[in-house]
Structures are given as C-alpha cells and as structure tokens.
Amino acid sequence: MATNKRAIIRYRALDNCFRSKYKRYYIDDLIAKCNEILSEHIGEPISVSRRQIFDDMNFMKSEAGYSAPIDSIKDGKKTFYRYNEDGFSIEKSPINKEELEQISEALEIFSRIKGLPNFEWMAELETKLRDSIEAPTRQIISFDHNPYLKGIDYLRDLYNWIKHKSVLKISYQSFSMEMPRDFIIHPYHLKQFNNRWFLFGLNSELTKIQNLPLDRIQSISIENLPFIECEVDFEEYFEDIIGVTNPEEQENEKITLEFSAHRLPYVLSKPIHGSQRYKENKIYLELKINKEFLSALMAFGADVKVLAPENLKTIIVEEAKKIMNQD
C-alpha cells in the first residue's frame, strides 16, 4: 500500500484512536474519525470505506508498516480496537523499509543542490537524516532539540493548515493568563527559535500579525471562514530582529558594543545578528531592541560594554539594578 498523503493522515488518525485508554473505538467509530480528520485536512467531505480501514490496520500491523500491536477485542457482538502495548505510537516506531527508500531518494536530491546559493541549510538537514538512517554502532553527532517540548504535536498539522489556507480557532494561554483565550488566526508561518516553535498569523480581532508559541496552545480547530491571504514577507519581517518579537512601531537602532579580549573572538565567529560589523575593536549592529536581543546581550555579563545608544545603556542599567535588588 503506497504511503501517500491521505494514507498517512488515516494512519495518524487511527494511531490516536488505538492509543486511547478512555474510549472504545469500533469500526464505525474508526471510519467516522478518519472521515473527520481527512475532511479537515483536505477541505472537502471525505468518505472512507470499511474495507479501507481494515486494509490500513493490516498495513499498520505488518513489518512493511509499523509493526503496530493492534488488538481486536470482542464486546458482545461487536469488536473494538486498541493497542496492547502502553505508550506505543507509530510516531515513535522505527523507519520502515518504504520510508527508508524515500529518505534515501531525498538524500540523493539534497546532495545535488545543497551547494547552490540559498540552499546552505540543506547541509545540516542532510547530516541529520543520514545520522538517522545510517546510524553507526555509537552516536557520533548530537543535535540541539527537546523531545519533551509541549505543543510539538501541532507542528505537522499547522504546516498542513498553512499550506491549505485554513482559518483556525486557537485556544491559547500565555504564562500570564489565568484562563485560556480563543483567537481566530489566519496562519502564515512557523519559526523555531531558542528550541521553541512559534506560529505567526493574522489575528482577525487585532488585525495584526501575532506570534503564538506552540507550547502555550491548548487546542486548535478549523473555522469555516474566508482565508485572508498573507501580505507579509517573513524573510524581511525577521531581518531587523533577533528571535520572534517584532515591535513594529519601533525603528532600528544603531548599536555599538565593546567586548573583552577573551570574548571578542567568540562574537566574531558567531555573530549576534546579520547586521554585525567589526571595526577598530568594536562591534556595530543595526536592529530593533527587543527582549530576545536584551537577553542575548545580558548573557555576556561583564564581557560586554554598551557604548551606544544611550537608551540601551539605560535599559541595561535598570535590568542590572533589578537583579541586584532581588531578595
């Protein structure tokens, strides 16, 4: 059975059903769940046959699929289905043969284009993929990631909702909120920063771009509303900032920094921002002062001295006073 787009969506829907400890899923429930999830993703009513669901289960149980431990359990005259291993999920299962072949084909394509301009990022991606499918007897490379990050399960669905231009109702609760709030969001972009993922989209009520960290999202549902097309160039949107906070009312600041002799080589080898320039033992930046930039700057501690502008000096002094005055 080909692992095409709709098949993968069905497998993930069935996987969620089989993992449930609180609800029994009979064949009609499995069909209804697959129809619901497919219709949401495709954007039109979808009807899956009983035969298709049984074929999907057989594939998931096979070695060519996921070796899924699916049990069929009699309940009177009816039968319900669930995994017989706690914690099993196809998301955690090893790559199967067909997926391995697809990844290998993708790596061949990567090897041809990774050296082209604007494709430098593929070198890291290729290394990650090869490390996954050509694993040596011991680990020889590690990547910065957090497998326990809350909200990461939304990532694939959000990618598809952005691609298919779905309007979303997002229940969101920031750390400062006592209760979740619902936002109507036209999703446009996903960005990873500091090992967290953020969704950027147009907030219908605020009529402005809002960024929502995925780990603070409580739930997402699709709204049957016209999609407002994205007018933002996100490459340009992030050009003048560090991180994800873009105070649109602010102008760029010309910043001059002086670093200690032992810290300067580090800053030269790993620039703070794309605008960074070095001249006469000083670092020059031009960007917006946001909370991510301030965090990066204060992480240098006494190894950095702010020479300009004056308002940045004041901010740093005030933050240092707050730290010193804590009980």
Stockholm file with secondary structure:
# STOCKHOLM 1.0

chainA/1-327         MATNKRAIIRYRALDNCFRSKYKRYYIDDLIAKCNEILSEHIGEPISVSRRQIFDDMNFMKSEAGYSAPIDSIKDGKKTFYRYNEDGFSIEKSPINKEELEQISEALEIFSRIKGLPNFEWMAELETKLRDSIEAPTRQIISFDHNPYLKGIDYLRDLYNWIKHKSVLKISYQSFSMEMPRDFIIHPYHLKQFNNRWFLFGLNSELTKIQNLPLDRIQSISIENLPFIECEVDFEEYFEDIIGVTNPEEQENEKITLEFSAHRLPYVLSKPIHGSQRYKENKIYLELKINKEFLSALMAFGADVKVLAPENLKTIIVEEAKKIMNQD
#=GR chainA/1-327 SS CCCCHHHHHHHHHHHHHHHCSSCCEEHHHHHHHHHHHHHHHHSSCCCCCHHHHHHHHHHHHSTTTTCCCEEEEEETTEEEEEESSTTCCTTTSCCCHHHHHHHHHHHHHHHHHTTSTTCTHHHHHHHHHHHHHSCCSSCCCCCCCCTTCTTTTHHHHHHHHHHTTCEEEEEECCTTCSSCEEEEEEEEEEEEETTEEEEEEEETTTTEEEEEEGGGEEEEEEECSCCCCCCCCHHHHTTTCSSSCCCTTCCCEEEEEEECTTTHHHHHHSCSSTTCEEETTEEEEEECCCHHHHHHHHTTGGGEEEEECHHHHHHHHHHHHHHHTCC
#=GC SS_cons         CCCCHHHHHHHHHHHHHHHCSSCCEEHHHHHHHHHHHHHHHHSSCCCCCHHHHHHHHHHHHSTTTTCCCEEEEEETTEEEEEESSTTCCTTTSCCCHHHHHHHHHHHHHHHHHTTSTTCTHHHHHHHHHHHHHSCCSSCCCCCCCCTTCTTTTHHHHHHHHHHTTCEEEEEECCTTCSSCEEEEEEEEEEEEETTEEEEEEEETTTTEEEEEEGGGEEEEEEECSCCCCCCCCHHHHTTTCSSSCCCTTCCCEEEEEEECTTTHHHHHHSCSSTTCEEETTEEEEEECCCHHHHHHHHTTGGGEEEEECHHHHHHHHHHHHHHHTCC
//
